[in-house]
Amino acid sequence: MLTLHRVRGVRLVHDGELADGHAVVVDGARLAAIGPYEELLAAYVQAGGGARIREWDGVLTPGRYEPDGAALLEAAYHPDPREADELGGEPITGEALAALDMTDARWGASARRGLQRLLAAGTTALAGPFARPAVRTAVQRSGLAELPGPGARALTVGGPADFAVFAADGSALATVLAGRLVHRRR
């Protein structure tokens, strides 16, 4: 299914130049087009292309890269909301983490909650490697790209539809991985 993402503008690289009034078209897991919204609207919607339109009040970029991905997911426990009375809602590290009974299943669940936090922040790639099998599996299933360094990730036609949309205050409005909307701010 084709989706036209209308935004205030597009940055081809995370901190790059803003192309005001531009948008992107997603076809499956790939970017089908990047350009002025009116041109993409004419080509992919009005000409019978059948694209649906999503509108975001923000700037679309390749998303954030999290260089501390391994530490955030393997050296911190992200409590289950049902544990909030006992453990609170923030990640637990150090001696408090050492005092917890951490099974593989608990590490996997913690990693999934940590990944949800990263997606909510507009993260589309993170650093590994991940030594714990349960954490590695959670990362692989999340769709986040595991990269050795920040590098020059850029939005390109034909490239992966991995991006985030950020509001003026820097918060993430939406995160898309392989063309799938994986986070939307409510």
C-alpha positions as a Markdown table, in Angstrom:
| # | Residue | x | y | z |
|---|---|---|---|---|
| 1 | Met | 0.0 | 0.0 | 0.0 |
| 2 | Leu | 1.2 | 3.5 | -0.9 |
| 3 | Thr | 1.3 | 6.1 | 1.9 |
| 4 | Leu | 2.0 | 9.8 | 1.3 |
| 5 | His | 3.5 | 11.3 | 4.5 |
| 6 | Arg | 2.7 | 15.1 | 4.5 |
| 7 | Val | 4.9 | 17.0 | 6.9 |
| 8 | Arg | 6.2 | 20.6 | 7.3 |
| 9 | Gly | 9.5 | 19.5 | 5.6 |
| 10 | Val | 12.0 | 16.8 | 5.1 |
| 11 | Arg | 15.7 | 16.5 | 6.1 |
| 12 | Leu | 17.5 | 13.8 | 4.0 |
| 13 | Val | 20.0 | 13.4 | 6.9 |
| 14 | His | 19.1 | 13.9 | 10.6 |
| 15 | Asp | 20.6 | 17.3 | 11.0 |
| 16 | Gly | 20.7 | 18.3 | 7.3 |
| 17 | Glu | 19.1 | 21.1 | 5.4 |
| 18 | Leu | 15.3 | 21.4 | 5.6 |
| 19 | Ala | 13.3 | 21.1 | 2.4 |
| 20 | Asp | 10.2 | 23.0 | 3.3 |
| 21 | Gly | 6.9 | 21.6 | 1.9 |
| 22 | His | 8.5 | 18.3 | 0.9 |
| 23 | Ala | 6.9 | 14.9 | 1.7 |
| 24 | Val | 7.7 | 11.2 | 1.2 |
| 25 | Val | 5.8 | 8.4 | -0.4 |
| 26 | Val | 6.2 | 4.9 | 1.1 |
| 27 | Asp | 5.6 | 1.7 | -0.9 |
| 28 | Gly | 5.9 | -1.3 | 1.4 |
| 29 | Ala | 9.2 | -1.2 | 3.1 |
| 30 | Arg | 10.8 | 1.3 | 0.7 |
| 31 | Leu | 10.7 | 5.0 | -0.1 |
| 32 | Ala | 9.1 | 5.4 | -3.5 |
| 33 | Ala | 9.4 | 9.2 | -3.8 |
| 34 | Ile | 10.7 | 12.3 | -2.0 |
| 35 | Gly | 9.7 | 15.7 | -3.2 |
| 36 | Pro | 7.3 | 18.7 | -3.0 |
| 37 | Tyr | 4.0 | 17.6 | -1.5 |
| 38 | Glu | 1.9 | 19.1 | -4.2 |
| 39 | Glu | 3.8 | 17.1 | -6.9 |
| 40 | Leu | 3.6 | 13.9 | -4.9 |
| 41 | Leu | -0.1 | 14.5 | -4.2 |
| 42 | Ala | -0.8 | 14.9 | -8.0 |
| 43 | Ala | 1.2 | 11.8 | -8.9 |
| 44 | Tyr | 0.3 | 9.4 | -6.2 |
| 45 | Val | -3.2 | 10.4 | -5.1 |
| 46 | Gln | -5.0 | 12.6 | -7.7 |
| 47 | Ala | -3.8 | 10.6 | -10.7 |
| 48 | Gly | -5.4 | 7.5 | -9.3 |
| 49 | Gly | -2.3 | 6.1 | -7.6 |
| 50 | Gly | -4.4 | 5.2 | -4.6 |
| 51 | Ala | -2.0 | 6.4 | -1.9 |
| 52 | Arg | -3.4 | 7.2 | 1.5 |
| 53 | Ile | -2.3 | 10.4 | 3.2 |
| 54 | Arg | -0.9 | 10.7 | 6.7 |
| 55 | Glu | -0.4 | 14.2 | 8.0 |
| 56 | Trp | 2.1 | 15.2 | 10.6 |
| 57 | Asp | 2.8 | 18.6 | 12.1 |
| 58 | Gly | 6.6 | 18.1 | 12.1 |
| 59 | Val | 9.8 | 17.5 | 10.2 |
| 60 | Leu | 10.6 | 14.1 | 8.8 |
| 61 | Thr | 14.2 | 12.8 | 9.1 |
| 62 | Pro | 16.0 | 9.4 | 9.1 |
| 63 | Gly | 15.5 | 9.4 | 12.8 |
| 64 | Arg | 17.8 | 9.2 | 15.8 |
| 65 | Tyr | 20.8 | 6.9 | 16.2 |
| 66 | Glu | 21.3 | 5.7 | 19.8 |
| 67 | Pro | 25.0 | 5.1 | 20.4 |
| 68 | Asp | 24.4 | 3.6 | 23.9 |
| 69 | Gly | 21.9 | 0.9 | 22.7 |
| 70 | Ala | 23.7 | -2.0 | 24.3 |
| 71 | Ala | 24.1 | -0.2 | 27.7 |
| 72 | Leu | 20.5 | 0.9 | 27.7 |
| 73 | Leu | 19.2 | -2.6 | 27.0 |
| 74 | Glu | 21.8 | -4.9 | 28.7 |
| 75 | Ala | 22.9 | -2.8 | 31.7 |
| 76 | Ala | 19.6 | -1.5 | 32.7 |
| 77 | Tyr | 16.3 | -3.1 | 33.7 |
| 78 | His | 13.1 | -1.4 | 32.4 |
| 79 | Pro | 10.4 | -2.2 | 35.0 |
| 80 | Asp | 7.1 | -3.7 | 34.0 |
| 81 | Pro | 4.3 | -1.2 | 34.8 |
| 82 | Arg | 2.9 | -3.8 | 37.2 |
| 83 | Glu | 6.2 | -3.4 | 39.2 |
| 84 | Ala | 5.9 | 0.4 | 39.5 |
| 85 | Asp | 4.8 | 0.4 | 43.1 |
| 86 | Glu | 7.9 | -1.6 | 44.1 |
| 87 | Leu | 10.5 | -0.5 | 41.5 |
| 88 | Gly | 9.3 | 2.7 | 40.0 |
| 89 | Gly | 9.0 | 3.5 | 36.3 |
| 90 | Glu | 12.6 | 4.5 | 35.5 |
| 91 | Pro | 15.4 | 2.1 | 34.3 |
| 92 | Ile | 17.3 | 0.4 | 37.1 |
| 93 | Thr | 21.1 | 0.0 | 37.0 |
| 94 | Gly | 24.0 | -0.7 | 39.2 |
| 95 | Glu | 23.5 | -2.3 | 42.7 |
| 96 | Ala | 19.7 | -2.1 | 42.4 |
| 97 | Leu | 19.9 | -4.1 | 39.1 |
| 98 | Ala | 22.3 | -6.6 | 40.7 |
| 99 | Ala | 19.8 | -7.3 | 43.5 |
| 100 | Leu | 17.1 | -8.3 | 41.0 |
| 101 | Asp | 16.6 | -11.9 | 39.9 |
| 102 | Met | 17.2 | -11.5 | 36.2 |
| 103 | Thr | 16.2 | -14.5 | 34.0 |
| 104 | Asp | 16.5 | -14.6 | 30.3 |
| 105 | Ala | 12.7 | -14.0 | 30.0 |
| 106 | Arg | 13.0 | -11.0 | 32.3 |
| 107 | Trp | 15.9 | -9.5 | 30.2 |
| 108 | Gly | 13.8 | -10.0 | 27.0 |
| 109 | Ala | 10.8 | -8.3 | 28.5 |
| 110 | Ser | 12.9 | -5.5 | 29.8 |
| 111 | Ala | 14.5 | -5.0 | 26.4 |
| 112 | Arg | 11.1 | -4.9 | 24.7 |
| 113 | Arg | 10.1 | -2.1 | 27.1 |
| 114 | Gly | 13.4 | -0.3 | 26.5 |
| 115 | Leu | 12.9 | -0.6 | 22.8 |
| 116 | Gln | 9.5 | 1.0 | 23.1 |
| 117 | Arg | 11.1 | 4.0 | 24.9 |
| 118 | Leu | 13.6 | 4.3 | 22.1 |
| 119 | Leu | 10.9 | 4.1 | 19.4 |
| 120 | Ala | 8.9 | 6.8 | 21.2 |
| 121 | Ala | 12.0 | 9.0 | 21.1 |
| 122 | Gly | 12.2 | 8.7 | 17.3 |
| 123 | Thr | 15.1 | 6.2 | 17.3 |
| 124 | Thr | 15.5 | 4.2 | 14.0 |
| 125 | Ala | 19.0 | 2.8 | 14.6 |
| 126 | Leu | 21.1 | 1.8 | 17.5 |
| 127 | Ala | 24.6 | 0.5 | 18.4 |
| 128 | Gly | 25.3 | -3.0 | 19.5 |
| 129 | Pro | 26.5 | -5.7 | 19.7 |
| 130 | Phe | 24.1 | -7.4 | 22.1 |
| 131 | Ala | 25.6 | -10.2 | 24.1 |
| 132 | Arg | 22.4 | -11.4 | 25.8 |
| 133 | Pro | 20.4 | -13.7 | 23.5 |
| 134 | Ala | 17.0 | -12.5 | 24.8 |
| 135 | Val | 18.0 | -8.8 | 24.2 |
| 136 | Arg | 19.5 | -9.6 | 20.8 |
| 137 | Thr | 16.3 | -11.3 | 19.8 |
| 138 | Ala | 14.2 | -8.4 | 21.0 |
| 139 | Val | 16.3 | -5.9 | 19.0 |
| 140 | Gln | 16.1 | -8.1 | 15.8 |
| 141 | Arg | 12.3 | -8.3 | 16.1 |
| 142 | Ser | 11.9 | -4.6 | 16.7 |
| 143 | Gly | 13.0 | -3.7 | 13.2 |
| 144 | Leu | 15.6 | -1.2 | 14.5 |
| 145 | Ala | 18.8 | -1.2 | 12.5 |
| 146 | Glu | 21.8 | -2.3 | 14.5 |
| 147 | Leu | 24.8 | -0.2 | 13.2 |
| 148 | Pro | 28.4 | 0.0 | 14.4 |
| 149 | Gly | 28.4 | 3.8 | 14.3 |
| 150 | Pro | 26.2 | 6.8 | 13.5 |
| 151 | Gly | 27.5 | 7.1 | 9.9 |
| 152 | Ala | 25.7 | 9.1 | 7.3 |
| 153 | Arg | 22.2 | 7.6 | 7.2 |
| 154 | Ala | 20.1 | 9.3 | 4.6 |
| 155 | Leu | 16.7 | 9.1 | 3.1 |
| 156 | Thr | 16.9 | 8.0 | -0.5 |
| 157 | Val | 14.3 | 6.9 | -3.1 |
| 158 | Gly | 14.4 | 3.1 | -3.2 |
| 159 | Gly | 16.0 | 3.1 | 0.3 |
| 160 | Pro | 14.4 | 1.7 | 3.4 |
| 161 | Ala | 11.4 | 3.5 | 4.8 |
| 162 | Asp | 12.9 | 4.0 | 8.2 |
| 163 | Phe | 12.3 | 7.5 | 9.5 |
| 164 | Ala | 10.8 | 9.6 | 12.3 |
| 165 | Val | 8.8 | 12.8 | 12.4 |
| 166 | Phe | 9.7 | 15.4 | 15.0 |
| 167 | Ala | 7.6 | 18.2 | 16.5 |
| 168 | Ala | 9.1 | 21.7 | 16.9 |
| 169 | Asp | 10.0 | 20.9 | 20.5 |
| 170 | Gly | 12.1 | 17.9 | 19.3 |
| 171 | Ser | 9.8 | 15.2 | 20.6 |
| 172 | Ala | 8.9 | 12.4 | 18.2 |
| 173 | Leu | 5.4 | 12.4 | 16.7 |
| 174 | Ala | 5.9 | 9.2 | 14.8 |
| 175 | Thr | 8.5 | 6.5 | 14.1 |
| 176 | Val | 8.3 | 4.3 | 11.0 |
| 177 | Leu | 10.4 | 1.2 | 10.4 |
| 178 | Ala | 10.3 | -0.7 | 7.1 |
| 179 | Gly | 7.3 | 1.4 | 6.2 |
| 180 | Arg | 5.4 | 0.3 | 9.3 |
| 181 | Leu | 4.2 | 2.9 | 11.8 |
| 182 | Val | 5.7 | 1.6 | 15.0 |
| 183 | His | 5.1 | 4.6 | 17.3 |
| 184 | Arg | 2.6 | 7.5 | 17.2 |
| 185 | Arg | 2.4 | 10.1 | 19.9 |
| 186 | Arg | -1.0 | 10.4 | 21.3 |
